[in-house]
Amino acid sequence: MDVKNRKIVAIVAFMRKFITVFFNLFFNIYVLKIVNDLGFVIKVNLISLVFTIVFNTLILKYLNKKNVKYIYNSSFIILVICIGMLLILKGYIIKYIYLFKMLYAFEEGAYYSPHEMIVMGANNHKSFSSFQAKMNILSNVATILTPIFSGLIIEKFSYYILFIILIIEMVLVILVGSKIDNYYIEDRKTNIKEFWNKAKKYKHINNIYKCMFFRRISTQGAITDLLPIILFLKLNSELSVGKYSSAFALLSIISLTLLHYANKKNIQKKFYIPFAIITFSSTLLLVFKPSFITLILYYICMHSFAQIIESESVSAVYAAIKNKELAKYNREHDIIFNIYMFFGQVISYSITYILYTRFYNANILSVVVSILMFFLIISSLYLQKVENYYMNI
């Protein structure tokens, strides 16, 4: 990929992040305020996982040079439709929540599948970690600005004014995204069986899949929906949620900047497991000494130590097949690790849904967080094995 296209992809990812931050941070709060039923919110997100894996697999399977541009650009149009539904239907969105989630799942697949193919095709192992750290820094810049801005608009005006602003931004994303002219997609049929027969002899491939599986149970599973809700239940204000989220994003940028420095200096990375243990320990404090201070301490760990593990696991999964025998199997690799992550997410949301509906109180959420974050330690064990593999080749 040339420098021009690389920059455009980064700009699109940066601008689109403003939209995804809203959906990650405020959408579940918006639905919760309408239905006043956290169990319903968890169930909707659990069911939407099925839409996500189906669309991701189909799009990856049939993605090629002829349609990649149209699929990639269609994601932006569908996102405009999703935001338009929120603007027009208002509280009645609950009646169409599964249609909405289906459209949003297709939009994510239509965007991320081409994006991941582009990224995997344009980097080698050494550049992956650095590129991913830079992208995460850029992403966290958006994550600093978006929460406090969105919270302010919601508090001072309404969700509907925010929806109008997001639609305007998506029009700009469409204009910028149309400038990409090289998608770096290998045009061939998908052959998962052939890839798997070759990949299974590489231990680091199996290890990174297991890492992503446990990562989806922990930091990238139900936690992503629970954290904003827990914070909102404590603060009872979108603006306050936005302020704290922006502060935590700043902490993430500092952590990722240090990671970028470690990559440049080729410092040996043996900190994954200790970082995971520290993060898990902070959840135990949240369970046994629940307070606003222990909640903030947990958030600090999540946006520093866990953020570094997150960035490194993503770069490792992209770099995993960068050898002569496997390099052409980007698509098959993407499908398989997405399947691993899907089952991890299902387990994560199922644990959350079962425990919450069984005890039906907000206090159980701290226990759920602690259970889920234990799996971050297991994920880090496999990530360390992958890192050791690269250190020895």
N, C-alpha and C positions, 0 to 999 in steps of 0.2 A: 504494500500500500504506500503511495507517495505521501509526502509531507502534507500536502493540501488536504487530501482525503482524511488523513489521520486527525488533522486539526478540526475538520468539520464534524467527524464522528465524536470527538471530545466535546465540541461546543453543543452538539445535539444532546449528548448524554447529560451535560451540565444543565441545559435549559429544561430538559425533560424531568430532571431531578426535582425541580420545583413542584411539578405536578405529582410525582410519586411520593414526595414527602407529605403532601396533603393527604393522600390515600393511606399512607402508612401511619400517619400521626393523628389525623382528625376524622377520617371517614367513619371509623368504628365508634368514635365518640358521638358523631352526628347521628348514626343509626341508634346507638344506645339511648340518646336523649329522646328519640322518637318512640321507641318500643319499651324502654325501661326494663330490659330483660337481657342481662349479660349472656345467659345460656343461649338465647336466640342468636346473638352476635357470633358466639363461638361456633354454633352449628352451621350458620351461613358460611363462615370461612372454611370449615371442614368440608362441606359439600363443594365449595368452589374449587378445592384442590383437584377434584376429579376433572372439572372443566380444564384446569390448567395443564394437567399431564396429558390429556387427550389432544388438546390443541398444540402443545409443544411438540409432541411426538409426530403428529401428522405434518406439521409445518417443517420440521427438520427432515422428515423422510422425503418430502416432495420439493424441498428448496433446491433451486438450480439457478444458473446464470440468467435464464430468461425471465424468471419470475421474482428474483430476490429484490430487485428495485421496487417492484409494485407491492410486494408483501411488506417490506420495510416502511415504505411511505404510507401504506394503508393503515399502519398502526397509529399514525398520528391523526388520521381522519376519524378512526374509530374512537380514539380518546376524546376528540371533540364531541362526538355523539354521546359518549358516556357522561361527560360533564354537562352537556345540554340536557340530558335526561334528568340530572339532579336539579338543574335550574328550572325546568318546566314542571316536573312532577312534584317537587318539594317533598312534603311529608308522605305523599302517596308513593314514593319510590319503594316503600316497603312492600307494596303489592306486586312490584315487578323486580324484587331484589335478586331473584335467581337469573332472570333475563339480563339484568344489569351485570351481575357477576360473570355470566357467560361471555358477554361482550368484552368485559374488562380482561378476562382470562385470555380471550383470543387476541386482544390488543397487546398484552404482554408477550405472548408467544410470537406474534408478528414482528415485534420490536427486538426482543432479546435473542431470538434464534439467529437472524441475520447478523446482529451485533456481535454475538459470540463467535460466529464463523469468521467475521472480519478480524476480530481481535486475535483469535487463535492462528489465523493465517498470516498475521503481520508481526509476530514476535517469536523470539527464541526463549530458552529457559531463563537466561540471565536478564533479558530485557523484560520478561513477564512480571517479575516481582517489582522491579522499579516502575514499570508502566502502570501496574495495578495500584501501587502506592500513590503515584501521581494522580491517577484517575480518582482514587478514593479521597485524596486531599481536595481535588476540584469538586467532587461530589459533596464533601463536607462543608465547603464554602457555601454551596447552595443550601445545605442543611442548617447552617448558621442563620442565613438570611430568611429562609422560608418560614420556620415555625413562629418566630416573633412577629413577622409581617402578617402571616395568616391569622395568628391569634389576635392581633390588633384589629384587623379588618372584621373578623367575626364579632369581637367584643364591641367595637365602635359602630359597626354597620350591621352586617348579617352574613350568614353563609352564602346567600345568593349573590351579593356583591362580589364575594371571593370567587364564585363560580364564573362570573362574567370576566373577571381578570384572568382566570386560568384559561378560558377559551381564547382570549386575545393572545395570550402567550403561546398557546398551541398553534395558532395561525403563523406566528413567527417561527416556530419550530418547523412547520411544514415548509416554509420558504427556505430556511437554512438547510434542511435535510435534502431538498431537491438539488442542491449543488454537488452532492456526492456523485462521482462518475466511475468509481472503481470499487466493486464490492468483494473482490478477492474470494470468490466462491468456486471450489472445484466442482465441475459439472459431471457427475457420475451417479450411478445407482447406489442406494444404500444397501450394505451387506453386513448386518449386525453379527451374524453367525461367523463369518470369515474374520471379522475384527476380533471377536471374542476368543476365537481359537488361537489367534496370534498374541493377544494381549494378556491372556491368563498366565503366561509364563513369566511375565514381568511383575514381580511382587509389589513394586511401587504403584502400579496401576490399581491393583486390588486394594492397597492401603489407602489410596486417595479416595476411592469410592466409599470405603468404610468411613473415612474421615468426613466426607460430605454427608453421609447418612446420619451420623451422630451429630454433626453440626446442625442439620435440619431438625433434629429432635430438640436441640438446645437453643443456640443463639438465633437461628433462622427459622424456627418453627412458630408455635403459638406465642412465644415470647414477644415477637414483633408486634402482635396485636395486644398482648396483655400490658406491656410496659406503659404505653400512652394512657390506657384505661385506668391502670392503678394510679398513675400520677394525677389523672383528672379526678378520680374519686377522692384523692387526698387534698387537691387544690380547688376543685370545683370551678375552674375557670380556664377557658381555652387560651387566654392571653398568658396566664401563669404557666400553663403547660408549654406554650411557645417560648417563653423566656428561658425556662429551665432547659428545654430541648436545644435551644440555640447555644446556651452555655456548654452543654455536654458535647455538642458538635465541635465547638472550639477546642475542647479537650481532645477529641478524636483527631483533629488536624495536627495538634502538637505530637500526639503519639505516632501518627503516620509519618510525620516529618522525621522523627527519630528513627523510624523503621527505614525510611529512604536513606538516611545517613548510614545506617547499619549495612544496607545493601551496597552502597557506594564503597564502603570500607571493607567489604567482604567479611564482615564479622560473623563468626559461627553462631548459628541460631539454636541455642539450647534452652530457650526461655519459654517455649510453648506450654509445657506441662506445668511449670511453676505459675505462669500467668493464669492458667485455667484453674488451678487449685485456689489461688487467691480470689478469683472471681466467684468460685463456688462457695468459698468460706464466707464471703460477704452475704450470700443468700441465707446462710445459716444464722447469721446475726439478725437478718430480716425476719426469720421465723421465731427465734428464741428471745430476741429483744426488739420487737417491732416498734419503730418510731420513725418520724420523718428523717431523722439524722441517718439511721441505718439504711433507709430507702435511698437517700442521696448517695451514701457510700457505695451502695450496690450499683447505682447508675454510673458513678465515677469509674468503677471497675469495668463495667460493660463498655464504656466509651473510651477506655484506654487499653487495658490488657486484652479484653475480648475482641476489641476492634483490630488489634494487631494480628491476632489469631485468624480473624475473619479475612483480612486482606491477604495473609499468607496462604490460607487454604484455597482462596479463589485463584491466586496466581499459580499455585501448585497444580490445580486441576487443569488449568489451561496449558501448562507446560508439560503435563504428564506424558503426552504422546509425541513429543518432539524428538523422534529418532527416525532413522531411515525406513524401518519396517512399518511404523505406525503413523507416520506423519500425514498420510492421505486420508486417515479415518476420523477426521475432525467431527463429522456429522454423527457417526456411530458412537463415538466417545461421548458426545454431547447428549445423545439420547439415553445412553446407559446411566451416566451419572445423574441425569434428571430423574430417571426412574428410581435410583437409589434415594435421591433427595425427596421424591414424592412419598415414598413409604416412611421415611423419617418424619416428614411433616404430618402424615396421617397419624402416626403414633403420638406425636407431640400434641396435636389438637384433640385426639381421642382421650389421652390422659387428662388434659385440661377439662374437657367437656364432662367426662365421667365423674371426676372429683368435684367439680363445681356443682353439677346437678345433684350429686349425692349429698353434699353438705350445704349447698345453696347459701353461701355467705361470702362476703368479700375477703374475709380473713384467710380463707383457704387458698386464695390466690398466691400468697407468700409461700405457702407450702408447695404449691404447684411449681412456682418459679424455682425453688430449691431443688425439687426432683428433676426438673428439666435441665437445669444447669449442671447437674452431676455428669450428664452425658457430654458436656464440653471437655471434661478431663479425658474421657475415652477418645473423643475426636482428636484431641491434641496428641495423644499417644500415637495414633496413626499418622498424624501430620509430621511428628518428629521422625518417624520411620522413613517417610518420604524425603524429608530434608537430609537425613543421614545417607540415603541412597545417592542423592545429588552430590553430597560432599565426597563420596567415594568413587565417583566416576571421572 
